[in-house]
Amino acid sequence: MSIVQKNIQFIRSQKGFSQSQFADELGWSKSQIGAYEENRALPSIEKLIQLSDYSKIPVDILIRHDLKKSGSASFIEIGNQRVLFPIMVDSDNENLIEVVPVKASAGYLSGYDDPEYIEQLQKIKLPFLPTGKHRAFPIRGDSMLPMKDGSFVIGRFIEDRRDIKTGKTYILLTLNDGMVYKRVYNNIELNNSLLLMSDNKTYHDYSVPIDEILELWEFTCSINTQEYSEEELKLSSIITMFNELGIELKSLEKIMK
């Protein structure tokens, strides 16, 4: 059974059409639909382009990727286009969370929209997460203390940029800086950008134009891979105290002005 055959059947079943109804939708004959689905013939390039335009799924996805593996919720509408966003499910139809390993994080920028790349990632299941599509990302460095280097942040995919909540933390896939984990301030209405801030104030804030944000994942939970020492916990408390003090001083400075 070819991938094209499976995908024609899948798209038709998702629409709830009989072969005759699907043929009418596409302007094909019922016998053509039957031949394609029974693997007695392959659709021409023109037919594949027509199916791609109808389903809003790229031709290369139609011929290379088994859509059934992504489940029925794998299509996300962005503007007027529907794009394939792989949502993996297990045998019980429960969502699986792909884990981007540290070694693969550098390649995520080139593979984030490739279903085959995503399929190869290891997967975990955390039943306590809220609804939505989740993915786990490795954290590097100390810019988001007390999050330790080597920890993982699990984020929920944010489709609509209007849902960005100022002051919350997000994993962002950016065009020029790759994958980063930062506290985000929404300046879209002001200058069409996001202000990215580190909780470790030795790092400078910077802005990223919204059109350079390729993916956005809102923090839902984290997994520490190393235990905190007593001294680290004390240091973390001190850093938090000074950060809060700095915010209070800034507020006071504004009032005095």
Sequence and secondary structure as in RCSB ss.txt:
>XXXX:A:sequence
MSIVQKNIQFIRSQKGFSQSQFADELGWSKSQIGAYEENRALPSIEKLIQLSDYSKIPVDILIRHDLKKSGSASF
IEIGNQRVLFPIMVDSDNENLIEVVPVKASAGYLSGYDDPEYIEQLQKIKLPFLPTGKHRAFPIRGDSMLPMKDG
SFVIGRFIEDRRDIKTGKTYILLTLNDGMVYKRVYNNIELNNSLLLMSDNKTYHDYSVPIDEILELWEFTCSINT
QEYSEEELKLSSIITMFNELGIELKSLEKIMK
>XXXX:A:secstr
  HHHHHHHHHHHHHT  HHHHHHHHT  HHHHHHHHTTSS   HHHHHHHHHHHT  HHHHHHS GGGG TT E
EEETTEEEE    B TTS B EEE  GGGGGGHHHHTT HHHHHTSEEE  TTS SS EEEEE  SSTTTTS TT
 EEEEEE   GGG  TT EEEEEETTTEEEEEEEEEEHHHHSEEEEE SSTTS  EEEEGGGEEEEEEEEEEE S
S   HHHHHHHHHHHHHHHHHHHHHHHHHHH 
